[in-house]
Amino acid sequence: MLYAFKDNGDDTGSLLEMTVDIPAERRGLFQANASKNSGVPAEEILLWSGPPIEGKVVAIIADGTVVSAQPDLAWTPPPPPPDPLEELRRVVDQNILASEHDRRWLAQKEAAKRLGIPWLKANPAATLAETENALAGALMAEFPGEPLVVSPAGVILSYAKAARERGYIAEEGFTALRDLVAATPDNQLAKLLVKL
Protein backbone atom coordinates (compact mmCIF):
# COMPACT_ATOMS: atom_id res chain seq x y z
CA MET A 1 0.00 0.00 0.00
CA LEU A 2 1.08 3.58 -0.58
CA TYR A 3 0.22 6.01 2.21
CA ALA A 4 0.21 9.82 2.24
CA PHE A 5 0.80 11.39 5.65
CA LYS A 6 0.85 14.90 7.10
CA ASP A 7 3.62 15.54 9.64
CA ASN A 8 2.02 16.36 13.01
CA GLY A 9 5.27 17.91 14.32
CA ASP A 10 5.59 15.34 17.14
CA ASP A 11 7.31 12.46 15.33
CA THR A 12 3.94 11.15 14.13
CA GLY A 13 1.98 11.67 10.97
CA SER A 14 -1.75 11.68 10.23
CA LEU A 15 -2.98 9.62 7.31
CA LEU A 16 -4.41 11.69 4.47
CA GLU A 17 -4.94 9.03 1.79
CA MET A 18 -3.85 5.57 0.76
CA THR A 19 -3.91 3.49 -2.39
CA VAL A 20 -2.44 0.32 -3.75
CA ASP A 21 1.28 0.76 -4.26
CA ILE A 22 2.05 2.41 -7.59
CA PRO A 23 5.27 2.88 -9.62
CA ALA A 24 7.57 5.69 -8.50
CA GLU A 25 6.89 7.75 -11.63
CA ARG A 26 3.16 8.00 -10.71
CA ARG A 27 3.65 8.81 -7.02
CA GLY A 28 3.86 12.54 -7.74
CA LEU A 29 0.31 12.44 -9.13
CA PHE A 30 -0.88 10.60 -6.00
CA GLN A 31 0.84 13.21 -3.82
CA ALA A 32 -0.77 16.05 -5.82
CA ASN A 33 -4.23 14.46 -5.47
CA ALA A 34 -3.70 14.00 -1.72
CA SER A 35 -2.74 17.67 -1.51
CA LYS A 36 -5.78 18.75 -3.50
CA ASN A 37 -8.15 16.60 -1.41
CA SER A 38 -6.69 17.55 1.98
CA GLY A 39 -5.55 21.13 1.46
CA VAL A 40 -2.05 20.21 2.73
CA PRO A 41 0.69 21.55 0.41
CA ALA A 42 2.16 18.73 -1.72
CA GLU A 43 5.71 19.45 -0.50
CA GLU A 44 4.59 18.80 3.10
CA ILE A 45 3.05 15.40 2.32
CA LEU A 46 5.19 12.41 3.25
CA LEU A 47 4.77 9.17 1.29
CA TRP A 48 5.43 5.71 2.65
CA SER A 49 5.03 2.29 1.08
CA GLY A 50 4.20 -0.67 3.29
CA PRO A 51 1.80 -3.50 4.03
CA PRO A 52 -1.94 -2.93 4.52
CA ILE A 53 -2.78 -1.80 8.04
CA GLU A 54 -6.22 -2.25 9.60
CA GLY A 55 -8.02 0.65 11.28
CA LYS A 56 -6.72 4.19 11.61
CA VAL A 57 -3.06 4.46 10.64
CA VAL A 58 -0.41 6.69 12.20
CA ALA A 59 3.08 7.27 10.80
CA ILE A 60 6.28 7.20 12.83
CA ILE A 61 8.50 10.02 11.53
CA ALA A 62 12.22 10.58 12.10
CA ASP A 63 14.21 13.42 10.53
CA GLY A 64 11.27 14.36 8.24
CA THR A 65 10.91 10.84 6.82
CA VAL A 66 8.30 8.19 7.51
CA VAL A 67 10.15 5.21 8.94
CA SER A 68 7.11 3.04 9.64
CA ALA A 69 3.38 3.08 10.10
CA GLN A 70 1.16 1.27 12.54
CA PRO A 71 -2.41 1.18 13.83
CA ASP A 72 -3.19 4.21 15.97
CA LEU A 73 -3.75 2.57 19.35
CA ALA A 74 -5.23 5.77 20.81
CA TRP A 75 -7.95 5.82 18.15
CA THR A 76 -11.40 4.63 19.04
CA PRO A 77 -13.53 3.79 16.04
CA PRO A 78 -16.73 5.82 15.81
CA PRO A 79 -19.92 4.06 16.76
CA PRO A 80 -21.64 2.34 13.89
CA PRO A 81 -24.24 4.46 12.15
CA PRO A 82 -27.79 3.92 13.34
CA ASP A 83 -29.68 1.17 11.59
CA PRO A 84 -31.81 3.01 9.01
CA LEU A 85 -34.56 0.43 9.45
CA GLU A 86 -34.69 0.79 13.25
CA GLU A 87 -36.90 3.90 13.12
CA LEU A 88 -39.19 2.16 10.65
CA ARG A 89 -39.40 -0.89 12.95
CA ARG A 90 -40.29 1.37 15.89
CA VAL A 91 -43.07 3.06 13.90
CA VAL A 92 -44.41 -0.28 12.67
CA ASP A 93 -44.38 -1.67 16.21
CA GLN A 94 -46.48 1.30 17.34
CA ASN A 95 -48.81 1.01 14.36
CA ILE A 96 -52.39 0.23 15.27
CA LEU A 97 -52.29 -2.79 12.96
CA ALA A 98 -49.23 -4.24 14.71
CA SER A 99 -51.19 -6.46 17.11
CA GLU A 100 -52.91 -9.72 16.27
CA HIS A 101 -56.21 -8.26 17.50
CA ASP A 102 -55.95 -5.27 15.16
CA ARG A 103 -55.06 -7.45 12.16
CA ARG A 104 -58.05 -9.68 12.98
CA TRP A 105 -60.31 -6.61 13.19
CA LEU A 106 -59.15 -5.31 9.80
CA ALA A 107 -59.55 -8.74 8.15
CA GLN A 108 -63.08 -9.10 9.52
CA LYS A 109 -64.04 -5.56 8.51
CA GLU A 110 -62.88 -6.19 4.94
CA ALA A 111 -64.64 -9.57 4.93
CA ALA A 112 -67.86 -7.92 6.11
CA LYS A 113 -67.72 -5.62 3.07
CA ARG A 114 -66.83 -8.46 0.69
CA LEU A 115 -69.54 -10.80 2.05
CA GLY A 116 -72.20 -8.19 2.75
CA ILE A 117 -72.43 -6.70 -0.74
CA PRO A 118 -73.51 -9.90 -2.55
CA TRP A 119 -75.94 -10.67 0.27
CA LEU A 120 -77.56 -7.22 0.02
CA LYS A 121 -77.77 -7.54 -3.77
CA ALA A 122 -79.55 -10.88 -3.34
CA ASN A 123 -81.81 -9.48 -0.60
CA PRO A 124 -82.66 -5.89 -1.62
CA ALA A 125 -85.61 -5.63 0.81
CA ALA A 126 -83.72 -6.91 3.89
CA THR A 127 -83.91 -5.11 7.22
CA LEU A 128 -80.88 -4.04 9.25
CA ALA A 129 -81.49 -6.89 11.72
CA GLU A 130 -81.69 -9.48 8.92
CA THR A 131 -78.54 -8.12 7.32
CA GLU A 132 -76.72 -8.04 10.66
CA ASN A 133 -77.65 -11.68 11.40
CA ALA A 134 -76.69 -12.85 7.89
CA LEU A 135 -73.39 -11.00 8.08
CA ALA A 136 -72.57 -12.37 11.55
CA GLY A 137 -73.20 -15.91 10.27
CA ALA A 138 -71.07 -15.31 7.16
CA LEU A 139 -68.22 -13.91 9.26
CA MET A 140 -68.33 -16.86 11.66
CA ALA A 141 -68.15 -19.21 8.67
CA GLU A 142 -65.28 -17.18 7.18
CA PHE A 143 -63.33 -17.11 10.48
CA PRO A 144 -64.22 -20.40 12.20
CA GLY A 145 -63.10 -20.67 15.80
CA GLU A 146 -62.16 -17.00 16.00
CA PRO A 147 -64.03 -14.42 18.03
CA LEU A 148 -65.88 -11.79 16.06
CA VAL A 149 -64.20 -8.46 16.80
CA VAL A 150 -66.36 -6.41 14.47
CA SER A 151 -69.98 -5.55 15.01
CA PRO A 152 -71.83 -6.27 11.76
CA ALA A 153 -74.30 -3.47 12.52
CA GLY A 154 -71.44 -1.12 13.39
CA VAL A 155 -69.64 -1.88 10.12
CA ILE A 156 -72.85 -1.40 8.11
CA LEU A 157 -73.69 1.92 9.78
CA SER A 158 -70.09 3.12 9.48
CA TYR A 159 -70.21 2.50 5.73
CA ALA A 160 -73.57 4.31 5.58
CA LYS A 161 -72.03 7.31 7.34
CA ALA A 162 -69.03 7.35 4.98
CA ALA A 163 -71.31 6.99 1.93
CA ARG A 164 -73.38 9.97 3.09
CA GLU A 165 -70.27 12.08 3.76
CA ARG A 166 -69.03 11.38 0.21
CA GLY A 167 -72.40 12.21 -1.29
CA TYR A 168 -73.19 8.67 -2.49
CA ILE A 169 -76.51 8.68 -0.60
CA ALA A 170 -78.81 11.55 0.32
CA GLU A 171 -79.42 10.53 3.92
CA GLU A 172 -77.37 8.52 6.34
CA GLY A 173 -78.79 5.15 7.32
CA PHE A 174 -79.07 1.47 6.51
CA THR A 175 -81.98 1.74 4.05
CA ALA A 176 -80.19 4.28 1.84
CA LEU A 177 -76.98 2.21 1.88
CA ARG A 178 -78.90 -1.00 1.10
CA ASP A 179 -80.67 0.67 -1.82
CA LEU A 180 -77.38 2.07 -3.15
CA VAL A 181 -75.72 -1.38 -3.04
CA ALA A 182 -78.73 -3.11 -4.61
CA ALA A 183 -79.06 -0.57 -7.46
CA THR A 184 -75.39 -0.03 -8.34
CA PRO A 185 -73.65 -2.31 -10.88
CA ASP A 186 -70.76 -4.30 -9.39
CA ASN A 187 -68.02 -2.55 -11.39
CA GLN A 188 -69.29 0.89 -10.37
CA LEU A 189 -69.76 -0.22 -6.76
CA ALA A 190 -66.17 -1.48 -6.64
CA LYS A 191 -64.95 2.01 -7.62
CA LEU A 192 -67.09 3.64 -4.92
CA LEU A 193 -65.90 1.20 -2.25
CA VAL A 194 -62.24 1.90 -2.91
CA LYS A 195 -62.79 5.16 -1.01
CA LEU A 196 -64.92 3.63 1.77
N, C-alpha and C positions, 0 to 999 in steps of 0.2 A: 504494500500500500504506500501511497505517497501522501504525506501530511503537510499542511501549511499551518504554521504556528505564528502567533504574535508574542513577542518577548514581553513578559510581565514586569521585567526589571528586578526580579527576585530569584533568578536562576531557574525559573519555570516559564513555560509558554502555554498560552491558551490556543486550543485548536480552532482554526477558522474554517478549514475545508479538508476533505480527503478524497482520494480517488484511487483507482487501481494504479499501480506503478506504471509510469510512462517513460519513453526514451528521454534522455537528457536534453535533446534538441527541442522537445515540446514542453519542457518544464517551465520555461519562461512564460508560455501562454497560460499554463495552470496558475502560475504566480500572479499574472496580470488579472485573471478572472477572480482569484481569491481577493485581490486588492479591490477590484471593482465591487464585488459583492459585500465586502466587509467595511470598506472605507479606510482600511489601513494602507498606507503607502507601500507599493510593491517592494521598494528597497528595504523595508522593515520586516518583511515577511520571511520567515525562516522555513526552509523545506527540509524534510527528513523522510527517508525511505526505510520502511520496516514492515514487520509482520502485522496482520490485522489485530486490532486490540478492541475488546468488547467494552461497551459503556463509554463514559466520558473519558477523553484522553488528555493527559497533560505531558508537556515536553520537559525534559531536564536539559538545561542550557548551561554551557561552560564556555567562557571567552567568546560569546556571541554566536555559538554554534550549537545546534541540537545534537546532543550526544546519545540520547535515548528518549523513549516515550513509554508511558505506562498508564494503566487505569488511574484515574484521579480518585484516590481512596476517600477524600473528604467530600466527594460529590454524592448527593442523595438523589436518586432518580425522582422525577416529579411523579405525583400520583397519576394513575391511569385516568384517562378522560372518562367522564361519566358515561354510562351505557345509554346510548340515545334511545333505546327502547324502554328504559326503566320508567320514564315519565309516562309513556304510553301505557305500560303495564299498570301503573298506579291509577291512571284515569279509568282504564277498563275495569280494574278491581272495584272502583267506586261507582261504576255505571249501574244504573238501576236494573239492567238486564244481566248483571253478573251472577245473581244467585239462581239456584235451581228453581225456586218458587217463581221468580220473575220470568224465567224462560218458559215455565209451564203456563203462566198466565198469558204471555204473548201467544204461545202456540194455541191455547184454547180460544183466545179472542179471534185469531185469524181463522181457526176452524169454525167458529160460530158464524162468521161471515160466509165462509165457503159452503157450509152445510145449510145455513139459513136461507140463502137466496133461492136455491132450487125448490126448497120446501114452500117458500112463500109464492113462488111462481105456480106451483102445483096446487096451492090452497089460497087463492086470491081473496077469499071471504073470511079467512081465519081471524080469530080474536087474538089479543095479546096473550091471554092465558093459554090458548091452544098452541100458539107459536112458541111460547116459553117452554111448555111441556115437551113439545116435539124437539126443540133444540136441546133441552137438557138430556133427553134420551139419546139423541144423535151424538152429543158430546161424550156421554158415558160409553157409548159403543166405540167411538173414535179413540178414547183414552181409557181402556178397560183397566180397572184396578187403581186408577189415579183419582185423587179427590178433585172435584170441580172447583176451580179457583175463580171462575168467572160466573157472574150472575147472568143467565140468558136474558132476563128482562132488562138488566142494566146495560148490557151490550146493545140490545135493540134500541133502547131509548137514547143511548149515547150516539148511535148512528143517526137516529132521527134528529137529534139536536144539531149534529154536524151538518146533516143534509139541509136543515133549515138555515143555518148560518151561511152556507154556501149558495143559498137561493135555489136549491134543487126542488124544495117543496115549499108551499105557501105558509103552512102552519106546522109547528113542531108537534109531533106525536106519532104513535104507532100506526094509526090508520093511514095517514099521509105517506109514511115511509113504505108501508105494505103496498099501497096503490102505486107508488113510484116503481117499486121493484117489479110488481106484476105487469105493469104497462111498458116497461123499458126493455128494448131488445138487449140480449146478453152482451153483444159487443159494445154497445153504448153504455150499458151498466158497468162493464169492466173499466171503462175510461173514467166514469164518475167515481168508482170506488177506489181508484188509485189515490185519490186525494182524501178519502175518508179513513 
